Amino acid sequence: MSTSDDTTWSFSRTFTSQFQASRYALESRIAAASSKLSPSPEPIQELSISLANLTKTLAGATGSLPSYDQKQYELQLKELERSIEALRVSNVPKSKFAFKRRPAASTNAESPTSESSSTAIPPPLQTKNAPPSLPAASTHLSLSSHSHRYLTREDLPSHPAQSDLSISDLDHCIVNLLPSASSSGSGTDTPLIISALHARNLSDCVLLLPDVDGSALIHDLERCVVVLGCHQFRMHASSKVDVYLSITSNPIIEHCKEIRFSSYPAALAPSSVLEKDPASFSVQDFSHIRATPSPNYVMKDGTDTDVCEWPLATVSGEELERAIVRIVPHPSDQR
């Protein structure tokens, strides 16, 4: 890996973290403003200024980011723009003017001032098309701050057709977002389309995830199993992690150790994953820029898929603990 590639990866990783933090903060401010019955114009103008600054920041990074990421960030900014515009339109005060039928006996002429004011009132069309309620400003789903839980799609809030997914601050949890076997192919499951995955600060966890349309950014995982399909995979500062992966590019790791890679288990893979799964991939370790093999990861035998042997059903209590102990990597594992 060249120094130029290393620099590009470091910039992209740093920019992504800062950009997403700013975007989530702006989404929260939009949601807070929309919760008010009648927000004043000043906060809405401040939201527009913040969006303009974020747009300018993204424009300045053009050429230094992967093209797919660049496109996704632009789409996210457009969604924020639509939310702010909807908030602005919903805040347009409704006219209190109403035409009143003049008594038939009245012959008094209206004064020019009164007639002029009635013609100056905006036509009803300016408020008629305003949405009855502001749609949710947030464009991402979140699973955060859980311990010793079995989490499924039912633990996610209602979601739009396509969303980013953030998973953070979990310990001793199984996250199973795969379609349930009983409804597979029946159309009863609400489609879950993940545009990007952000996972951070997980320990002793198992993630069973469907295909991710874009990037998967993984930070600070320890003793975990991750099963997913994605366009790009990047892992940072993690250890003792088994990754079962379907990917259309080469996964990247940095500041990681004791990582094992294997292909996405066929027993779990939806058809979309199997259709795009390449025959093999080559892991790039940005902490080991040498010709010799990296000591920080190994390729695991694809047939050794303990995660497939555990029934994909809700488990709890001691059964959950046994499942996690059996599946996740531990110091005693042969590495």
Steps between C-alpha positions, in 0.01 A plus 500: 500500500648832393541802726242678285241226564576508871448877508173471306367234739595704808335813358187310396465335841547828687268692267228235523502508879483880514246532220261244647527657846410840353217349296348320798525819708319695227231231476445526875462879475249462216302246700500732803380793289225291341369400841409859575155619402627820345879531475624851432671578169839556665567134596392389152745746347775368729424146382534613139836664576626182670390294200678739264820468704476121498442503125804721453708262711397205285575695182849570632563128542404414141769286344631378838210266577387174338247588230230282657540670839494842334168418331347368822599813693348720229173306522502539879541878466210515253283319755595758763419778254154354439438476876597863556286615207203302635553665838514842337180441303315363800595815692332737252221664702151426379307804386225615734330680213156378398254642251173598666174534313397863517140561609279558196372833634846639543609744231806636676807481280813354643785741544797470257720402792279205594478379140875529455571297810272217384680467166839492675416186694683192366272262308397181683726290277803618693389308809261248350777264394691515827536150650261434791791380710876508463651159416762362733826688449722210594628283214679240711409216733675434828552212741693630798573438868375143545643222713422126502224536238381318190412780257300459178324720246220546751743701716548753221265798477285540193730586216495648150566284196874559525698601807845510651540266797701584811583228755691614806576431865383139522636216710396135507234550233386316190372735229303302241360723224461222246147428372319251719477148360122493540449808283782449252361546154151568629531875482389547859829647613539875452794546261815605683740669260817619672688768306799504737604334827683665790593268789699616802591383849367145500624213715397133511238556232372319191372708205290318239431762235348509152664650196619861547472711185804714582782508752544326834715697745598298808679645805603364840366145493629228731407129505228536237363324195384710205301350212410739217514586134615846389664708229793615715622372838731692734594393850701705749639435848340158549619161625384139516230544235372240254370658179281305257490722197345542158666796329563649157832658597791418731437549874731737687618478860718734707628473858337159532625164623378140516242546225370200304328537162275257318227513237136571584341169608278365223254372760429858611549693177203656323501466123630856452815412693562174318456666162779750558733292718842485331708186506750660736626829634835633616516678835701822511665574834597869517697433819725254319619666180759236419553222250481236775162357609320700767504342848175680587254281311454155350260353247272255675379175347162577343354173628573594862184702563396449860264793468279292266467214748310701759122516438395844375225547754453733794720393788536646847657447838748216529419382148609837363822483700575150372436608142738794526773303680480229237511733201721800578882475491681473833868519600518122514400463134762375260607801298 
